[in-house]
């Protein structure tokens, strides 16, 4: 029997721990559910779905609603099963054998993992010691490897650092191919590359409904890009890849922008409270523009702290095996009660 591809044989899947705990702060979900009025409207429309028919293959109504949100036409939107699927579509359409993507570590692991799955090589640049990104490093790597796709992430996961417009401009000036800015956490900050998207510029911005829209269970993400890029990426997605329920859920969510913004404001305020509390403990923390904080215990190694938190029914993300993040843990901003439980458990473990 022919085995798995040689380049995939030793590649590990992307996983986060799934254990039963009272406080789960490891996957950057919203701790708050969508508005009850959204649920009522969703269930009402879901009841009328003709389940014996395929969904709208183009997800036209959803794309029109997302385009209206961002002031672009539906031809500039591609929706998928989470932002990871639209990233995969880009890699299938623009990557592949003999092509390379560029990433800057430490950053979101799937920006390397998805290209490798699609047979695309990965070239790695480095962020500064404070995890900010030097435009000169961007220029250096892109001129050296000439990547088909350059991935930026702002706010960056798992560090929370925001890449300024000077970084994106440097990438656009040097990149021979696409520049993809992953803004999965974009609503938690005031900086966005969305206003820079134009038909004469090879810039793509990806977003997700999983975080600020409180819809992680729906698995919905999208990209905003020049129409030609969207048309190319559409060739790489499977037929009817976005089911009817997800299309309805996303379209209806956009009616509740004010409620989403209120949840975001509450989480930003809670993030700052959590950061102040962590700063009083023997840990090093990094500024964050997202709904999480990266920290490194000083006197106890990260995996030991992670295990101690789990024993106290609190789950955070162990990032200690990620590039340049030895001993680091990432905690999602939860409700005040969840964060208080985390802080109490952390104090016990560090003691």
C-alpha positions in Angstrom: 0.0 0.0 0.0 1.2 3.5 -0.8 1.8 5.4 2.4 1.3 9.0 3.4 3.3 11.7 1.6 6.9 11.8 2.7 6.6 15.5 3.7 3.6 14.8 5.9 4.8 11.6 7.6 6.4 13.4 10.5 4.1 16.4 10.6 2.1 16.6 13.8 -1.5 17.8 13.8 -2.5 21.1 15.4 -4.1 20.5 18.7 -5.0 22.2 21.9 -5.7 20.3 25.1 -9.3 19.3 25.7 -9.8 18.4 29.3 -12.8 18.8 31.6 -12.2 21.8 33.9 -14.3 24.4 35.6 -12.5 27.3 33.9 -11.4 27.0 30.3 -9.1 29.8 29.2 -7.0 28.1 26.5 -8.6 28.7 23.1 -9.4 32.5 23.0 -13.1 32.0 22.7 -15.5 34.6 23.9 -16.7 33.9 27.4 -20.1 35.4 26.6 -22.8 33.9 24.3 -24.4 35.7 21.4 -27.4 37.9 22.2 -30.7 36.0 22.9 -32.4 37.8 20.1 -29.8 36.4 17.7 -30.5 32.9 18.9 -34.2 33.4 18.5 -33.8 34.7 14.9 -31.4 31.9 14.1 -33.7 29.2 15.3 -36.6 30.7 13.4 -34.8 30.8 10.1 -33.2 27.3 10.7 -36.7 25.8 11.1 -37.4 26.9 7.5 -34.3 25.5 5.9 -35.0 22.9 3.2 -32.5 20.3 4.5 -33.0 18.0 1.5 -31.4 20.7 -0.7 -27.8 21.9 -1.0 -27.1 25.4 0.5 -26.3 28.4 -1.6 -22.9 27.4 -3.0 -21.7 31.0 -3.3 -23.1 32.0 0.2 -24.2 35.1 -1.6 -26.4 36.7 1.1 -23.7 36.2 3.7 -21.0 37.7 1.5 -23.2 40.7 0.7 -23.8 41.2 4.4 -20.0 41.0 5.3 -19.2 43.2 2.3 -21.7 45.8 3.5 -20.0 45.7 7.0 -16.7 46.6 5.4 -17.8 48.8 2.5 -16.9 46.4 -0.3 -18.8 44.2 -2.7 -19.5 40.5 -2.2 -16.9 39.7 -5.0 -14.2 40.8 -2.5 -15.4 38.4 0.2 -14.7 34.7 0.6 -16.3 32.9 3.6 -15.3 29.5 4.9 -15.3 27.1 7.8 -13.3 29.3 10.1 -10.5 31.6 8.9 -8.3 28.6 8.7 -10.2 27.3 5.7 -9.8 30.5 3.7 -6.1 30.5 4.6 -6.0 26.9 3.2 -7.8 28.0 0.0 -5.1 30.7 -0.5 -2.4 28.2 0.0 -4.0 25.8 -2.5 -4.5 28.5 -5.0 -1.2 30.4 -4.7 1.1 28.0 -2.9 2.0 24.4 -3.7 5.1 22.6 -4.9 8.0 24.8 -5.7 6.5 27.8 -3.9 7.2 29.3 -0.5 5.3 31.2 2.2 7.0 33.6 4.7 6.2 33.8 8.4 7.8 35.6 11.3 8.2 33.7 14.5 6.8 33.5 17.1 3.4 33.6 15.5 0.2 31.6 14.8 1.3 28.0 14.2 -1.2 27.3 11.4 0.5 29.9 9.2 3.2 27.3 8.8 1.1 24.2 9.3 -1.5 24.8 6.6 1.2 25.6 3.9 3.1 22.4 4.8 -0.1 20.4 4.4 -0.6 21.9 0.9 3.0 21.1 -0.1 4.2 24.6 0.2 7.7 25.4 1.7 7.9 27.7 4.7 10.6 30.4 5.2 11.0 31.8 8.7 12.0 35.3 9.7 12.3 36.5 13.3 10.6 39.0 15.5 12.5 41.2 17.8 13.1 40.2 21.5 10.0 42.1 22.5 8.1 40.2 19.7 7.5 43.4 17.6 8.4 43.0 13.9 11.2 45.1 12.3 10.2 46.2 8.8 13.8 45.7 7.8 13.6 42.0 8.7 10.4 41.8 6.6 12.2 43.3 3.6 15.3 41.1 4.1 13.3 37.8 4.2 11.0 38.7 1.3 13.8 39.8 -1.0 15.8 36.7 -0.1 13.1 34.0 -0.6 10.6 35.7 -2.9 7.5 34.0 -1.3 4.2 33.5 -3.0 2.4 34.4 0.3 3.6 36.4 3.2 1.7 35.9 6.5 1.5 38.7 9.1 -0.7 38.4 12.2 -2.0 41.5 14.0 -2.7 41.3 16.9 -0.2 38.5 16.8 -1.1 35.1 18.2 0.2 34.1 20.8 2.1 37.3 21.7 -0.7 39.9 21.4 1.6 42.4 19.6 0.1 44.7 17.0 2.0 45.1 13.7 1.8 48.7 12.6 1.1 50.0 9.1 4.8 50.5 8.5 5.3 46.7 8.7 2.4 46.0 6.3 3.8 48.7 3.9 7.2 47.1 4.0 5.8 43.7 3.2 3.7 45.1 0.3 6.8 46.9 -1.1 9.0 43.8 -1.0 6.5 40.9 -1.6 6.3 39.4 -5.1 3.1 37.7 -4.1 0.2 38.0 -1.6 0.5 39.7 1.8 -2.0 38.1 4.2 -2.8 39.9 7.4 -4.6 37.7 9.9 -6.9 39.8 12.0 -8.6 37.1 14.0 -8.4 39.5 16.9 -8.7 42.7 15.0 -11.8 44.0 16.7 -9.9 44.1 20.1 -7.7 46.9 18.8 -8.2 50.1 16.8 -5.6 49.2 14.1 -6.7 47.4 11.0 -5.4 46.7 7.5 -8.9 46.6 6.0 -8.7 50.1 4.8 -5.6 49.2 2.8 -7.3 46.5 0.7 -7.6 47.6 -3.0 -7.8 45.9 -6.3 -4.4 47.2 -7.3 -2.7 45.9 -4.1 -2.0 42.2 -3.4 -3.3 42.5 0.2 -5.7 40.0 1.9 -7.2 40.5 5.4 -8.7 37.5 7.2 -11.2 37.6 10.1 -13.3 35.2 12.1 -16.6 35.0 13.8 -15.2 32.8 16.5 -13.9 35.4 18.9 -15.7 38.8 19.0 -18.9 37.5 17.5 -19.2 34.7 20.1 -19.7 32.1 17.4 -16.8 29.6 17.8 -19.3 26.7 17.5 -20.3 27.8 14.0 -16.8 27.7 12.5 -17.1 30.8 10.3 -14.4 33.0 8.9 -13.7 35.1 5.9 -11.2 37.1 3.9 -11.4 40.5 2.3 -9.3 40.8 -0.8 -9.1 42.0 -4.4 -11.8 40.4 -6.5 -9.3 38.5 -8.6 -7.7 36.9 -5.5 -11.2 35.9 -4.3 -12.0 34.3 -7.6 -8.7 32.3 -7.6 -9.3 31.1 -4.0 -12.8 30.1 -4.8 -11.4 27.5 -7.2 -9.7 25.7 -4.3 -12.7 25.3 -2.0 -14.9 22.3 -2.1 -18.4 22.5 -3.5 -21.0 23.6 -1.0 -18.3 24.0 1.6 -20.4 26.3 3.8 -23.6 24.8 5.2 -26.9 26.6 5.4 -27.0 26.9 9.2 -23.6 28.6 9.3 -24.6 31.0 6.5 -27.7 32.0 8.4 -25.8 32.3 11.7 -23.2 34.6 10.2 -25.7 36.8 8.3 -27.9 37.3 11.3 -25.0 38.0 13.6 -24.2 41.2 11.6 -27.5 42.7 12.8 -26.0 42.8 16.3 -22.9 44.8 15.8 -23.6 47.1 18.7 -23.9 44.1 21.1 -20.7 42.7 19.7 -18.9 46.0 20.3 -20.2 46.1 23.8 -18.8 42.6 24.5 -15.5 43.6 23.0 -15.3 46.7 25.2 -16.0 44.7 28.3 -13.3 42.2 27.4 -10.7 44.9 26.7 -11.4 46.4 30.1 -11.1 43.0 31.7 -7.9 42.3 29.8 -6.3 45.4 31.4 -7.5 44.4 34.9 -6.0 40.9 34.3 -2.7 42.4 33.1 -2.4 44.6 36.2 -3.1 41.5 38.4 -0.5 39.4 36.6 2.1 42.2 36.8 1.9 41.9 40.6 3.0 38.3 40.4 6.4 36.7 39.7 5.7 36.4 36.0 6.8 38.3 32.9 3.9 39.5 30.7 3.7 41.1 27.3 1.3 43.9 26.2 -1.6 42.6 24.2 -4.0 44.0 21.7 -6.1 40.8 21.7 -8.3 38.9 24.1 -5.5 37.0 25.7 -2.2 37.6 27.5 1.1 35.8 27.1 3.1 35.4 30.3 6.2 33.4 31.6 6.5 32.4 35.2 9.9 33.3 36.6 10.6 30.7 39.3 8.5 27.7 38.1 8.7 26.3 34.6 5.7 26.8 32.3 4.6 23.1 31.9 4.7 22.7 35.7 2.5 25.7 36.2 0.2 24.5 33.4 -0.2 21.2 35.2 -0.8 22.8 38.5 -3.5 25.0 37.1 -5.2 21.9 35.5 -5.1 20.2 38.9 -7.0 23.3 40.2 -9.5 23.0 37.3 -8.2 25.9 35.3 -7.0 25.4 31.7 -4.7 27.8 29.9 -2.5 27.3 26.7 0.9 25.8 27.2 3.1 27.6 24.5 6.4 26.5 25.9 7.2 24.3 22.9 6.5 27.0 20.4 9.4 28.8 18.7 11.2 31.2 21.2 8.4 30.8 23.8 10.2 28.6 26.3 8.2 28.5 29.6 5.4 30.7 28.2 1.7 30.3 28.9 -1.2 32.1 27.2 -4.4 32.9 29.1 -7.7 33.9 27.4 -9.5 36.8 29.0 -12.6 35.3 30.5 -15.4 36.7 32.7 -14.3 38.5 35.9 -15.2 35.4 37.9 -13.2 33.1 35.6 -10.2 35.4 35.7 -10.4 35.6 39.5 -10.4 31.8 39.7 -7.4 31.7 37.4 -5.5 34.2 39.4 -6.2 32.4 42.7 -5.0 29.1 41.2 -1.9 30.7 39.7 -1.0 32.3 43.0 -1.2 28.9 44.7 0.9 27.2 42.0 3.6 29.9 42.0 3.8 29.7 45.8 
